[in-house]
């Protein structure tokens, strides 16, 4: 390869790597169902402790 071709090749490879990195960063991060349940319980307890929701009476 000539120097110019090598430089262009490296530049394209770097651009592709940056594009993939941006794509990964923008990807939506989802929770597992176990995490959803855990977070829902934690937030519910925190809301009740903070007085934002009424505690439900158990009958």
Beta strands, then each sheet from edge to edge (+ up, - down):
end
